[in-house]
Each structure stands twice: as structure tokens, then as C-alpha cells.
Amino acid sequence: MGKKLFHLAFPVHDLKIAKKFYVSLGCKVGRESEHSLILNLGGNQIVAQLTHEKPARQKGIYPRHFGLIFEDLGEWKSLLRRVRKEKLKF
């Protein structure tokens, strides 16, 4: 069975901040508008959708979360180095 691709849209309160964060993780920027930012995350499409309503803050990772499954430990370590270099919080 081949690679499974996904598309995920999620709310953000600031597209500029979202772009900086996801580009720092290594995402490639696709289309941009004043309402959304389309990014490539490991070959998958994620869409930061601008909203003026702030979602309720979660106490843990559930129910809202997403991520990548790494087939190779080296890929994970590479991402971890990038996160540490950029001093990203997540």
C-alpha cells in the first residue's frame, strides 16, 4: 500500500505567526490569501485558516491535535534539531 496523504484545515488567529512557525518546522508554503495559508507538511496539505474567534484553550493534547508519523528515526531527529534551533514552543 502506498503513502497515505491527508489534508487538514485548522484555525489560527494570526497568519503571519502561523507562517513563521510552520516554515521554521520545514513546511513549504503554497498558496496564500488574506484568509488562509496552504502549507506542505511532509507531503501532506495543511491549511491555516484565519479566524477571529479564539478557540478554547486545551489542557492537554486532546481533542485537537495532528502530526506526522516518522518511518525513520533520523527524520524525527532532524525535525527535533530544527525545532531546538528555532526555539519553537509546541
C-alpha positions in Angstrom: 0.0 0.0 0.0 1.3 3.5 -0.9 1.8 6.5 1.2 -1.4 7.9 2.6 -1.8 11.7 2.2 -4.1 13.9 4.2 -5.5 17.4 4.1 -6.2 19.3 7.3 -7.5 22.8 7.9 -7.2 24.4 11.3 -8.0 27.8 12.8 -5.3 30.4 13.6 -5.6 33.9 14.9 -2.6 35.3 13.0 -1.4 34.1 9.6 2.0 35.8 9.9 2.8 34.0 13.2 1.5 30.7 11.8 3.6 31.0 8.7 6.8 31.7 10.7 6.1 28.7 13.0 5.3 26.2 10.2 8.1 27.4 7.9 10.5 27.0 10.9 9.4 23.4 11.1 10.3 22.9 7.5 6.9 23.3 5.8 6.9 24.6 2.3 4.5 27.5 1.6 1.9 27.0 -1.1 -0.9 29.4 -1.9 -1.6 32.3 0.4 -4.5 34.7 0.8 -5.7 37.2 3.4 -7.8 34.3 4.9 -5.6 31.2 4.6 -2.2 29.8 4.2 -1.7 26.5 2.5 1.4 24.5 3.6 3.1 21.2 2.7 3.9 19.2 5.8 5.7 16.0 4.9 4.0 15.7 1.6 0.6 16.5 3.1 -1.5 19.6 2.8 -2.3 21.6 5.9 -4.3 24.9 5.8 -4.1 27.6 8.4 -7.5 29.3 8.2 -7.8 32.8 9.8 -10.5 33.1 12.4 -11.4 35.9 14.7 -12.9 33.6 17.2 -10.3 32.3 19.6 -10.7 28.5 20.2 -10.9 27.4 23.8 -7.5 26.5 25.3 -6.9 22.8 25.8 -5.4 21.4 29.0 -3.6 18.6 27.1 -3.2 17.3 23.5 -6.8 16.0 23.2 -9.1 16.5 21.4 -7.4 18.8 18.8 -4.0 17.6 17.5 -2.3 16.3 14.4 1.2 15.2 13.5 3.4 13.1 11.3 4.3 9.5 11.7 8.0 9.1 11.1 9.2 5.9 9.5 12.8 6.7 10.2 14.3 7.9 13.5 16.7 10.2 11.5 13.7 12.1 10.2 12.5 12.7 13.7 15.9 13.8 14.9 16.3 16.2 12.0 12.9 17.8 12.9 13.9 18.0 16.6 17.2 19.7 15.7 15.2 22.3 13.7 12.7 22.9 16.5 15.5 23.4 19.0 17.5 25.7 16.7 14.4 27.9 16.1 13.4 27.7 19.8 9.8 26.7 18.9 7.2 26.0 21.5 4.8 23.2 20.9 
